[in-house]
Amino acid sequence: MAYCAERVPNWNTISISGYHIREAGSTALQEIAFTLANAKAYLRAAAASGLSIDTVAPRISFFWNAHNDFFEEIAKFRAARTLWAEIVRDEFGATDPRSQMLRFHTQTGGSTLTAQEPQNNVVRVTLQALAAVLGGTQSLHTNGQDEALGLPTAQSARVALRTQQIIANETGVTDVVDPLAGSYYVETLTDELLAGARTLIAEIDAMGGAVAAIESGWMQDQIGESAYRAQQAIERGDLVVVGVNAFADAGDAVAIPIQRIDPAIERDQVLRTRAFRRERDPARTSTALDAIRRAAEGTANVMPVFIDAVDAGVTLGEICTVLREVFGRHVAHERIA
């Protein structure tokens, strides 16, 4: 954040993600609260390093998930925008209106897509994408129908792209900002999510913030419990998944092509990397790696050192190896019930 504020002021320094939180099984409410609690941790770290809120907040972006509950997802995006504005203005004292803008990217929900009857996933992705657009997303990723089976084929990726293009160019939904504003149901859902997220964030703050909540295992436990409850609901049939636990076709399944990655691609990349390392200046590379180690062990901003190292031919893997040697590997907290 400090490096980009000085050197690359129009670059989004970080995209704070709720996508992986939701994919792991959280509820929409938890996705909002946990993501914004994480964002607050970044803002606190920036403030502690001497950066002003109005220097860093305008260049923060967010990355959300879009699931199947159409109106809840729309309300989720609307609630998150309001809550972010409140946080940066009221808690961190931002005065620049750009600091209060929650600019976000959305990806449709990979964990909602099924290996059974994968053609149905085109419909799921369409509705999820539409919810994201109606909720105000600035950019969008639509998953392929074969998400549950592997990386998308070219055909699946094309259909996913066309889904976005049809929504953008044929439906008229992009002609108006916040088209569901004033809907009693959407406004009610938005208010409910806002109230719930405020309560949950306050609970996290009482623990010492998102870092403490993660290190203690509390946040992971909350997500895991939500995932467990959702799976139970599917298995009981309380939560309908078309083609899986309801309306399943007992006949032969329609096969679709599966993307297969040629192992030769990996072998070729390994050979290219080895050749690259042979041709670089080993003394310069060694000096750059030593500089990374010193910076990581101290308090200096490591970003300029990374840039110099890349210019010297150091690979990403080598940078990460040094950082692992200095900081160690993250070990997930295990809790015993």
GISULFEN-V574347 format. One record per residue. N is the residue number from 1. RES is the residue in one small letter. SS is DSSP state (A for helix, B for strand, O for the rest). OMEGA is omega in degrees with one decimal (999 if undefined). BURIAL is I if it has 9 or more other C-alpha atoms within 8 Angstrom, else O. Layout:
N&RES&SS&OMEGA&BURIAL + N&RES&SS&OMEGA&BURIAL
//
This chain:
1&m&O&-179.9&O + 2&a&A&-179.1&O + 3&y&A&-176.5&I + 4&c&A&177.2&I + 5&a&A&-178.7&I + 6&e&A&-169.0&O + 7&r&A&-174.8&O + 8&v&O&-168.8&O + 9&p&O&179.1&O + 10&n&O&-179.8&O + 11&w&O&172.3&O + 12&n&O&-171.8&O + 13&t&O&-178.9&O + 14&i&B&171.3&O + 15&s&B&-175.0&I + 16&i&B&-165.9&I + 17&s&B&165.3&I + 18&g&O&-174.5&I + 19&y&A&-177.2&I + 20&h&A&177.8&O + 21&i&A&-179.8&I + 22&r&A&178.8&I + 23&e&A&179.3&I + 24&a&O&174.4&I + 25&g&O&-179.1&I + 26&s&O&171.0&I + 27&t&O&176.0&I + 28&a&A&179.2&I + 29&l&A&179.3&I + 30&q&A&177.8&I + 31&e&A&177.8&I + 32&i&A&-171.0&I + 33&a&A&-176.7&I + 34&f&A&179.7&I + 35&t&A&-179.1&I + 36&l&A&173.3&I + 37&a&A&175.1&I + 38&n&A&179.3&I + 39&a&A&178.0&I + 40&k&A&178.0&I + 41&a&A&177.2&I + 42&y&A&179.7&O + 43&l&A&178.3&I + 44&r&A&178.9&O + 45&a&A&178.2&O + 46&a&A&179.1&I + 47&a&A&-179.6&I + 48&a&A&179.0&O + 49&s&O&175.9&O + 50&g&O&179.5&O + 51&l&O&178.9&I + 52&s&O&-179.0&O + 53&i&A&-177.2&I + 54&d&A&172.5&I + 55&t&A&-173.1&I + 56&v&A&-172.4&I + 57&a&A&-179.8&I + 58&p&A&-178.1&I + 59&r&A&174.2&I + 60&i&B&174.0&I + 61&s&B&-175.9&I + 62&f&B&-176.8&I + 63&f&B&-174.7&I + 64&w&B&174.5&I + 65&n&B&172.1&I + 66&a&B&-177.2&I + 67&h&O&-166.8&I + 68&n&O&-177.6&I + 69&d&O&-164.5&O + 70&f&A&-175.2&I + 71&f&A&177.3&I + 72&e&A&-179.8&I + 73&e&A&176.9&I + 74&i&A&-179.7&I + 75&a&A&179.8&I + 76&k&A&-179.9&I + 77&f&A&-179.2&I + 78&r&A&179.5&I + 79&a&A&-179.0&I + 80&a&A&179.2&I + 81&r&A&-179.8&I + 82&t&A&-175.0&I + 83&l&A&178.5&I + 84&w&A&178.5&I + 85&a&A&178.7&I + 86&e&A&-176.1&I + 87&i&A&-174.8&I + 88&v&A&-179.3&I + 89&r&A&-170.4&I + 90&d&A&-178.1&O + 91&e&A&-175.2&O + 92&f&O&172.4&O + 93&g&O&178.9&O + 94&a&O&177.4&I + 95&t&O&178.1&O + 96&d&O&179.8&O + 97&p&A&179.7&O + 98&r&A&178.4&O + 99&s&A&-175.9&I + 100&q&A&-177.9&I + 101&m&O&174.0&I + 102&l&O&178.8&I + 103&r&O&-171.8&I + 104&f&B&172.3&I + 105&h&B&178.0&I + 106&t&B&170.2&I + 107&q&B&179.3&I + 108&t&B&-167.9&I + 109&g&O&179.7&I + 110&g&A&-176.8&I + 111&s&A&178.3&O + 112&t&A&-174.0&O + 113&l&O&-169.9&I + 114&t&O&172.7&I + 115&a&O&176.0&O + 116&q&O&179.3&O + 117&e&O&-172.9&I + 118&p&O&177.6&I + 119&q&O&178.1&O + 120&n&A&-177.6&I + 121&n&A&176.9&I + 122&v&A&179.2&I + 123&v&A&179.2&O + 124&r&A&-178.6&I + 125&v&A&-179.9&I + 126&t&A&-178.8&I + 127&l&A&177.0&I + 128&q&A&178.9&I + 129&a&A&179.3&I + 130&l&A&177.0&I + 131&a&A&178.9&I + 132&a&A&179.3&I + 133&v&A&179.2&I + 134&l&A&176.8&I + 135&g&O&172.3&I + 136&g&O&-179.2&I + 137&t&O&177.6&I + 138&q&O&176.5&I + 139&s&B&-166.6&O + 140&l&B&170.8&I + 141&h&B&176.4&O + 142&t&O&-178.1&I + 143&n&O&174.9&I + 144&g&O&-179.0&I + 145&q&O&-177.5&I + 146&d&O&-179.2&I + 147&e&O&-177.2&I + 148&a&O&-175.7&I + 149&l&O&-178.5&O + 150&g&O&174.6&O + 151&l&O&-175.3&O + 152&p&O&169.6&I + 153&t&O&178.3&I + 154&a&A&179.9&O + 155&q&A&179.0&O + 156&s&A&178.4&I + 157&a&A&179.0&I + 158&r&A&177.8&O + 159&v&A&177.8&I + 160&a&A&176.7&I + 161&l&A&-179.6&I + 162&r&A&177.0&O + 163&t&A&176.9&I + 164&q&A&-175.3&I + 165&q&A&177.0&I + 166&i&A&178.0&I + 167&i&A&-175.3&I + 168&a&A&-168.3&I + 169&n&A&-174.8&O + 170&e&A&-172.6&O + 171&t&O&-177.3&O + 172&g&O&-176.0&O + 173&v&A&179.5&I + 174&t&A&-177.2&O + 175&d&A&-175.3&O + 176&v&O&177.9&O + 177&v&O&175.9&O + 178&d&O&-171.7&O + 179&p&O&-179.2&O + 180&l&O&175.1&O + 181&a&O&-179.7&O + 182&g&O&174.4&O + 183&s&O&-175.8&O + 184&y&A&-176.5&O + 185&y&A&-179.6&O + 186&v&A&178.5&I + 187&e&A&178.1&I + 188&t&A&177.2&O + 189&l&A&179.2&I + 190&t&A&-179.6&I + 191&d&A&179.6&I + 192&e&A&178.4&O + 193&l&A&176.8&I + 194&l&A&-178.3&I + 195&a&A&-179.6&O + 196&g&A&-180.0&I + 197&a&A&177.1&I + 198&r&A&-179.7&I + 199&t&A&-177.6&O + 200&l&A&177.6&I + 201&i&A&177.3&I + 202&a&A&177.2&O + 203&e&A&178.4&O + 204&i&A&178.6&I + 205&d&A&-179.8&I + 206&a&A&176.8&O + 207&m&A&-176.2&O + 208&g&O&177.1&I + 209&g&O&-173.0&I + 210&a&A&-178.5&I + 211&v&A&178.6&I + 212&a&A&-179.6&I + 213&a&A&178.0&I + 214&i&A&-177.3&I + 215&e&A&179.1&O + 216&s&O&-176.2&O + 217&g&O&-176.4&I + 218&w&A&-176.5&I + 219&m&A&178.3&I + 220&q&A&179.0&O + 221&d&A&179.5&O + 222&q&A&179.0&I + 223&i&A&-179.7&I + 224&g&A&178.9&I + 225&e&A&178.1&O + 226&s&A&178.4&I + 227&a&A&-180.0&I + 228&y&A&179.7&I + 229&r&A&179.5&O + 230&a&A&179.4&I + 231&q&A&176.0&O + 232&q&A&-179.6&O + 233&a&A&177.0&I + 234&i&A&-177.0&I + 235&e&A&175.7&O + 236&r&A&-175.1&O + 237&g&O&178.1&I + 238&d&O&176.8&O + 239&l&O&-173.9&O + 240&v&O&170.5&O + 241&v&O&-173.7&O + 242&v&B&-179.5&O + 243&g&O&179.5&I + 244&v&O&179.0&I + 245&n&O&175.8&I + 246&a&B&177.5&I + 247&f&O&-179.5&O + 248&a&O&179.9&O + 249&d&O&-178.6&O + 250&a&O&-179.3&O + 251&g&O&-179.7&O + 252&d&O&178.1&O + 253&a&O&176.7&O + 254&v&O&-178.3&O + 255&a&O&174.1&O + 256&i&O&-180.0&O + 257&p&O&178.5&O + 258&i&O&178.5&I + 259&q&O&176.2&O + 260&r&O&-178.6&O + 261&i&O&-179.4&O + 262&d&O&179.6&O + 263&p&A&-180.0&O + 264&a&A&179.3&O + 265&i&A&178.7&O + 266&e&A&-179.3&O + 267&r&A&-179.8&O + 268&d&A&-179.9&O + 269&q&A&176.9&O + 270&v&A&179.9&O + 271&l&A&179.2&O + 272&r&A&180.0&O + 273&t&A&178.3&O + 274&r&A&178.7&O + 275&a&A&178.2&O + 276&f&A&-178.9&O + 277&r&A&-180.0&O + 278&r&A&-172.1&O + 279&e&A&-177.5&O + 280&r&O&179.5&I + 281&d&O&-175.0&O + 282&p&A&-179.8&O + 283&a&A&179.2&O + 284&r&A&179.1&O + 285&t&A&-180.0&I + 286&s&A&178.3&O + 287&t&A&-179.1&O + 288&a&A&178.8&I + 289&l&A&176.2&I + 290&d&A&179.3&O + 291&a&A&177.0&I + 292&i&A&-179.5&I + 293&r&A&-179.7&I + 294&r&A&-179.2&O + 295&a&A&-179.3&I + 296&a&A&-179.6&I + 297&e&A&-179.0&O + 298&g&O&-177.6&O + 299&t&O&-178.0&O + 300&a&O&173.9&O + 301&n&O&-174.9&O + 302&v&O&-173.2&I + 303&m&A&178.3&O + 304&p&A&179.4&O + 305&v&A&176.0&I + 306&f&A&-178.6&I + 307&i&A&178.5&O + 308&d&A&-177.9&I + 309&a&A&178.5&I + 310&v&A&177.0&I + 311&d&A&179.9&O + 312&a&O&177.3&I + 313&g&O&177.6&I + 314&v&O&-179.5&I + 315&t&O&177.9&O + 316&l&A&178.8&O + 317&g&A&179.7&O + 318&e&A&176.0&I + 319&i&A&-177.5&I + 320&c&A&177.9&O + 321&t&A&177.9&O + 322&v&A&-178.8&I + 323&l&A&176.5&I + 324&r&A&179.6&I + 325&e&A&-179.8&O + 326&v&A&-171.6&I + 327&f&A&-175.0&O + 328&g&O&177.8&O + 329&r&O&175.1&O + 330&h&O&175.6&O + 331&v&O&-178.1&O + 332&a&O&179.4&O + 333&h&O&178.1&O + 334&e&O&178.9&O + 335&r&O&179.0&O + 336&i&O&-177.7&O + 337&a&O&999&O
//
